[in-house]
């Protein structure tokens, strides 16, 4: 990704409450993806995390 795309990725992920810093993106596997692929991969990861948390028992 270019620097502009890294910033776009960060802004898009903020919309999902997933905060990233430029250094984190650059050190991640997402840096080697196109912006579209990186967003798709990360939103899939977030969906998996959400699904896993939804299946966990609650201890109210």
N, CA, C and O atoms as a Tinker XYZ file with bonds, in Angstrom:
   240  protein
     1  N      0.833000   -1.180000    0.000000    73     2
     2  CA     0.000000    0.000000    0.000000    64     1     3
     3  C      0.883000    1.250000    0.000000    63     2     4     5
     4  O      1.985000    1.260000    0.548000    81     3
     5  N      0.376000    2.266000   -0.611000    73     3     6
     6  CA     1.047000    3.565000   -0.571000    64     5     7
     7  C      0.717000    4.245000    0.761000    63     6     8     9
     8  O     -0.158000    3.786000    1.495000    81     7
     9  N      1.408000    5.320000    1.065000    73     7    10
    10  CA     1.139000    6.072000    2.297000    64     9    11
    11  C     -0.311000    6.554000    2.321000    63    10    12    13
    12  O     -0.965000    6.501000    3.363000    81    11
    13  N     -0.811000    7.019000    1.189000    73    11    14
    14  CA    -2.201000    7.462000    1.106000    64    13    15
    15  C     -3.153000    6.306000    1.414000    63    14    16    17
    16  O     -4.123000    6.474000    2.152000    81    15
    17  N     -2.869000    5.133000    0.844000    73    15    18
    18  CA    -3.718000    3.964000    1.078000    64    17    19
    19  C     -3.654000    3.509000    2.536000    63    18    20    21
    20  O     -4.659000    3.068000    3.093000    81    19
    21  N     -2.485000    3.614000    3.150000    73    19    22
    22  CA    -2.361000    3.279000    4.574000    64    21    23
    23  C     -3.286000    4.178000    5.382000    63    22    24    25
    24  O     -3.995000    3.703000    6.268000    81    23
    25  N     -3.284000    5.464000    5.085000    73    23    26
    26  CA    -4.161000    6.400000    5.791000    64    25    27
    27  C     -5.630000    6.105000    5.520000    63    26    28    29
    28  O     -6.460000    6.225000    6.421000    81    27
    29  N     -5.959000    5.722000    4.300000    73    27    30
    30  CA    -7.336000    5.360000    3.977000    64    29    31
    31  C     -7.754000    4.104000    4.732000    63    30    32    33
    32  O     -8.885000    4.012000    5.211000    81    31
    33  N     -6.851000    3.142000    4.841000    73    31    34
    34  CA    -7.115000    1.921000    5.604000    64    33    35
    35  C     -7.397000    2.277000    7.065000    63    34    36    37
    36  O     -8.357000    1.785000    7.658000    81    35
    37  N     -6.558000    3.129000    7.633000    73    35    38
    38  CA    -6.726000    3.543000    9.029000    64    37    39
    39  C     -8.084000    4.203000    9.229000    63    38    40    41
    40  O     -8.788000    3.892000   10.190000    81    39
    41  N     -8.454000    5.104000    8.337000    73    39    42
    42  CA    -9.745000    5.792000    8.450000    64    41    43
    43  C    -10.917000    4.821000    8.309000    63    42    44    45
    44  O    -11.898000    4.917000    9.046000    81    43
    45  N    -10.816000    3.901000    7.374000    73    43    46
    46  CA   -11.891000    2.924000    7.168000    64    45    47
    47  C    -12.053000    2.037000    8.401000    63    46    48    49
    48  O    -13.176000    1.756000    8.820000    81    47
    49  N    -10.947000    1.601000    8.977000    73    47    50
    50  CA   -11.018000    0.730000   10.150000    64    49    51
    51  C    -11.570000    1.466000   11.363000    63    50    52    53
    52  O    -12.221000    0.858000   12.212000    81    51
    53  N    -11.315000    2.780000   11.455000    73    51    54
    54  CA   -11.885000    3.589000   12.542000    64    53    55
    55  C    -13.403000    3.534000   12.515000    63    54    56    57
    56  O    -14.047000    3.587000   13.563000    81    55
    57  N    -13.976000    3.427000   11.328000    73    55    58
    58  CA   -15.435000    3.350000   11.194000    64    57    59
    59  C    -15.987000    2.101000   11.874000    63    58    60    61
    60  O    -17.157000    2.062000   12.254000    81    59
    61  N    -15.147000    1.089000   12.025000    73    59    62
    62  CA   -15.538000   -0.164000   12.677000    64    61    63
    63  C    -15.072000   -0.206000   14.133000    63    62    64    65
    64  O    -15.222000   -1.226000   14.806000    81    63
    65  N    -14.507000    0.903000   14.617000    73    63    66
    66  CA   -13.986000    0.934000   15.979000    64    65    67
    67  C    -12.672000    0.195000   16.122000    63    66    68    69
    68  O    -12.286000   -0.184000   17.228000    81    67
    69  N    -11.986000   -0.012000   15.017000    73    67    70
    70  CA   -10.729000   -0.763000   14.975000    64    69    71
    71  C     -9.599000    0.230000   14.708000    63    70    72    73
    72  O     -9.292000    0.543000   13.558000    81    71
    73  N     -8.991000    0.716000   15.778000    73    71    74
    74  CA    -7.986000    1.771000   15.652000    64    73    75
    75  C     -6.613000    1.216000   15.297000    63    74    76    77
    76  O     -6.114000    0.283000   15.926000    81    75
    77  N     -6.029000    1.806000   14.290000    73    75    78
    78  CA    -4.695000    1.436000   13.819000    64    77    79
    79  C     -3.830000    2.680000   13.757000    63    78    80    81
    80  O     -4.330000    3.794000   13.603000    81    79
    81  N     -2.523000    2.476000   13.880000    73    79    82
    82  CA    -1.539000    3.538000   13.662000    64    81    83
    83  C     -0.736000    3.167000   12.421000    63    82    84    85
    84  O     -0.637000    1.996000   12.053000    81    83
    85  N     -0.174000    4.170000   11.794000    73    83    86
    86  CA     0.573000    3.941000   10.550000    64    85    87
    87  C      1.651000    2.868000   10.728000    63    86    88    89
    88  O      1.812000    1.997000    9.872000    81    87
    89  N      2.384000    2.932000   11.836000    73    87    90
    90  CA     3.453000    1.961000   12.083000    64    89    91
    91  C      2.891000    0.537000   12.163000    63    90    92    93
    92  O      3.511000   -0.402000   11.662000    81    91
    93  N      1.726000    0.376000   12.788000    73    91    94
    94  CA     1.114000   -0.952000   12.909000    64    93    95
    95  C      0.752000   -1.518000   11.542000    63    94    96    97
    96  O      0.963000   -2.700000   11.271000    81    95
    97  N      0.204000   -0.661000   10.686000    73    95    98
    98  CA    -0.156000   -1.113000    9.337000    64    97    99
    99  C      1.105000   -1.528000    8.580000    63    98   100   101
   100  O      1.134000   -2.574000    7.931000    81    99
   101  N      2.132000   -0.708000    8.671000    73    99   102
   102  CA     3.376000   -0.991000    7.947000    64   101   103
   103  C      4.048000   -2.273000    8.423000    63   102   104   105
   104  O      4.742000   -2.933000    7.650000    81   103
   105  N      3.846000   -2.632000    9.697000    73   103   106
   106  CA     4.444000   -3.847000   10.250000    64   105   107
   107  C      3.542000   -5.073000   10.093000    63   106   108   109
   108  O      3.933000   -6.185000   10.450000    81   107
   109  N      2.349000   -4.869000    9.565000    73   107   110
   110  CA     1.397000   -5.971000    9.406000    64   109   111
   111  C      1.485000   -6.570000    8.001000    63   110   112   113
   112  O      2.132000   -6.021000    7.109000    81   111
   113  N      0.830000   -7.686000    7.837000    73   111   114
   114  CA     0.783000   -8.321000    6.510000    64   113   115
   115  C     -0.053000   -7.508000    5.526000    63   114   116   117
   116  O      0.050000   -7.701000    4.315000    81   115
   117  N     -0.875000   -6.605000    6.038000    73   115   118
   118  CA    -1.739000   -5.809000    5.165000    64   117   119
   119  C     -0.944000   -4.877000    4.258000    63   118   120   121
   120  O     -1.425000   -4.496000    3.190000    81   119
   121  N      0.253000   -4.511000    4.666000    73   119   122
   122  CA     1.061000   -3.579000    3.877000    64   121   123
   123  C      1.376000   -4.143000    2.495000    63   122   124   125
   124  O      1.610000   -3.381000    1.556000    81   123
   125  N      1.384000   -5.458000    2.361000    73   123   126
   126  CA     1.688000   -6.098000    1.078000    64   125   127
   127  C      0.452000   -6.340000    0.217000    63   126   128   129
   128  O      0.547000   -6.932000   -0.858000    81   127
   129  N     -0.704000   -5.883000    0.688000    73   127   130
   130  CA    -1.966000   -6.067000   -0.048000    64   129   131
   131  C     -2.387000   -4.748000   -0.688000    63   130   132   133
   132  O     -1.920000   -3.673000   -0.311000    81   131
   133  N     -3.271000   -4.859000   -1.653000    73   131   134
   134  CA    -3.911000   -3.646000   -2.159000    64   133   135
   135  C     -4.855000   -3.143000   -1.069000    63   134   136   137
   136  O     -5.212000   -3.894000   -0.161000    81   135
   137  N     -5.252000   -1.898000   -1.154000    73   135   138
   138  CA    -6.152000   -1.324000   -0.158000    64   137   139
   139  C     -7.437000   -2.132000   -0.052000    63   138   140   141
   140  O     -7.881000   -2.453000    1.050000    81   139
   141  N     -8.031000   -2.459000   -1.184000    73   139   142
   142  CA    -9.284000   -3.209000   -1.178000    64   141   143
   143  C     -9.157000   -4.572000   -0.532000    63   142   144   145
   144  O    -10.022000   -4.982000    0.242000    81   143
   145  N     -8.085000   -5.273000   -0.845000    73   143   146
   146  CA    -7.858000   -6.604000   -0.268000    64   145   147
   147  C     -7.608000   -6.479000    1.233000    63   146   148   149
   148  O     -8.129000   -7.276000    2.014000    81   147
   149  N     -6.824000   -5.497000    1.640000    73   147   150
   150  CA    -6.531000   -5.302000    3.064000    64   149   151
   151  C     -7.808000   -5.025000    3.850000    63   150   152   153
   152  O     -8.002000   -5.581000    4.931000    81   151
   153  N     -8.669000   -4.181000    3.322000    73   151   154
   154  CA    -9.933000   -3.871000    3.996000    64   153   155
   155  C    -10.804000   -5.116000    4.079000    63   154   156   157
   156  O    -11.394000   -5.393000    5.123000    81   155
   157  N    -10.886000   -5.860000    2.999000    73   155   158
   158  CA   -11.703000   -7.076000    2.996000    64   157   159
   159  C    -11.178000   -8.095000    4.006000    63   158   160   161
   160  O    -11.955000   -8.689000    4.753000    81   159
   161  N     -9.856000   -8.296000    4.027000    73   159   162
   162  CA    -9.261000   -9.253000    4.970000    64   161   163
   163  C     -9.522000   -8.831000    6.411000    63   162   164   165
   164  O     -9.912000   -9.651000    7.242000    81   163
   165  N     -9.308000   -7.561000    6.703000    73   163   166
   166  CA    -9.471000   -7.102000    8.088000    64   165   167
   167  C    -10.929000   -7.130000    8.523000    63   166   168   169
   168  O    -11.218000   -7.491000    9.663000    81   167
   169  N    -11.850000   -6.759000    7.648000    73   167   170
   170  CA   -13.261000   -6.820000    8.037000    64   169   171
   171  C    -13.699000   -8.265000    8.241000    63   170   172   173
   172  O    -14.546000   -8.534000    9.093000    81   171
   173  N    -13.140000   -9.196000    7.479000    73   171   174
   174  CA   -13.427000  -10.617000    7.713000    64   173   175
   175  C    -12.899000  -11.047000    9.077000    63   174   176   177
   176  O    -13.573000  -11.783000    9.797000    81   175
   177  N    -11.698000  -10.594000    9.439000    73   175   178
   178  CA   -11.149000  -10.909000   10.759000    64   177   179
   179  C    -12.034000  -10.345000   11.866000    63   178   180   181
   180  O    -12.300000  -11.021000   12.859000    81   179
   181  N    -12.485000   -9.113000   11.693000    73   179   182
   182  CA   -13.355000   -8.500000   12.694000    64   181   183
   183  C    -14.668000   -9.258000   12.826000    63   182   184   185
   184  O    -15.186000   -9.423000   13.930000    81   183
   185  N    -15.204000   -9.716000   11.707000    73   183   186
   186  CA   -16.440000  -10.498000   11.723000    64   185   187
   187  C    -16.234000  -11.805000   12.488000    63   186   188   189
   188  O    -17.091000  -12.211000   13.272000    81   187
   189  N    -15.101000  -12.460000   12.259000    73   187   190
   190  CA   -14.794000  -13.707000   12.968000    64   189   191
   191  C    -14.656000  -13.463000   14.469000    63   190   192   193
   192  O    -15.143000  -14.258000   15.273000    81   191
   193  N    -14.007000  -12.386000   14.845000    73   191   194
   194  CA   -13.858000  -12.048000   16.261000    64   193   195
   195  C    -15.228000  -11.802000   16.885000    63   194   196   197
   196  O    -15.521000  -12.303000   17.970000    81   195
   197  N    -16.056000  -11.037000   16.202000    73   195   198
   198  CA   -17.393000  -10.735000   16.701000    64   197   199
   199  C    -18.220000  -12.002000   16.848000    63   198   200   201
   200  O    -18.905000  -12.181000   17.855000    81   199
   201  N    -18.165000  -12.879000   15.859000    73   199   202
   202  CA   -18.902000  -14.145000   15.921000    64   201   203
   203  C    -18.428000  -15.001000   17.088000    63   202   204   205
   204  O    -19.243000  -15.613000   17.779000    81   203
   205  N    -17.129000  -15.049000   17.310000    73   203   206
   206  CA   -16.573000  -15.831000   18.420000    64   205   207
   207  C    -17.038000  -15.269000   19.756000    63   206   208   209
   208  O    -17.448000  -16.021000   20.640000    81   207
   209  N    -16.978000  -13.971000   19.901000    73   207   210
   210  CA   -17.414000  -13.348000   21.150000    64   209   211
   211  C    -18.905000  -13.559000   21.392000    63   210   212   213
   212  O    -19.330000  -13.734000   22.534000    81   211
   213  N    -19.690000  -13.543000   20.335000    73   211   214
   214  CA   -21.133000  -13.741000   20.466000    64   213   215
   215  C    -21.466000  -15.153000   20.934000    63   214   216   217
   216  O    -22.512000  -15.367000   21.548000    81   215
   217  N    -20.600000  -16.112000   20.656000    73   215   218
   218  CA   -20.839000  -17.502000   21.040000    64   217   219
   219  C    -20.381000  -17.813000   22.461000    63   218   220   221
   220  O    -20.715000  -18.869000   22.998000    81   219
   221  N    -19.631000  -16.919000   23.067000    73   219   222
   222  CA   -19.109000  -17.175000   24.407000    64   221   223
   223  C    -20.219000  -17.026000   25.442000    63   222   224   225
   224  O    -21.087000  -16.165000   25.305000    81   223
   225  N    -20.191000  -17.871000   26.484000    73   223   226
   226  CA   -21.207000  -17.747000   27.533000    64   225   227
   227  C    -21.035000  -16.438000   28.292000    63   226   228   229
   228  O    -19.925000  -15.930000   28.448000    81   227
   229  N    -22.137000  -15.917000   28.750000    73   227   230
   230  CA   -22.110000  -14.670000   29.515000    64   229   231
   231  C    -22.131000  -14.991000   30.997000    63   230   232   233
   232  O    -22.819000  -15.914000   31.432000    81   231
   233  N    -21.399000  -14.252000   31.745000    73   231   234
   234  CA   -21.334000  -14.437000   33.191000    64   233   235
   235  C    -21.822000  -13.161000   33.872000    63   234   236   237
   236  O    -21.046000  -12.416000   34.471000    81   235
   237  N    -23.115000  -12.936000   33.763000    73   235   238
   238  CA   -23.691000  -11.706000   34.344000    64   237   239
   239  C    -23.843000  -11.816000   35.833000    63   238   240
   240  O    -24.309000  -10.876000   36.477000    81   239
